[in-house]
Amino acid sequence: METVPDVTTYSFRLYVAGNSERSHAAEVNLRFLCDAHLSGMYEVEVVDTVARPELAEEGRILATPTVVRLTPPPQRRVIGDLSDHGRAAIALGLPAADASPMEGQ
């Protein structure tokens, strides 16, 4: 029997309002964080709330940009452009960027 490695894929949905500078910054920062912390084991869906207001309503999005970590549970939300990478990584529950468990302590 073949063993499947225990690999967690993180799934994010980023809600933005149009093609603004802040929306672009949030996407760039989210992808940077994912590349740094998740080694390609992630997916990002970008939802433009101007073009798809029903998705914003369904997700109960009140402000943009907002990123929602859909998987792994529990779901987490962060509002803003994610420019404070350290705080954003913690808020999104991302694993440490390197193998040093004592970093930041």
ABEGO torsion letter per residue (X at the ends): XBBBBBBBBBBBBBBBBEBBAAAAAAAAAAAAAAAAAAGGBBBBBBBBAAABAAAAAAAGBABOBBBBBAOBOBBBBBBEAGABAAAAAAAAGBBBABABAABGX
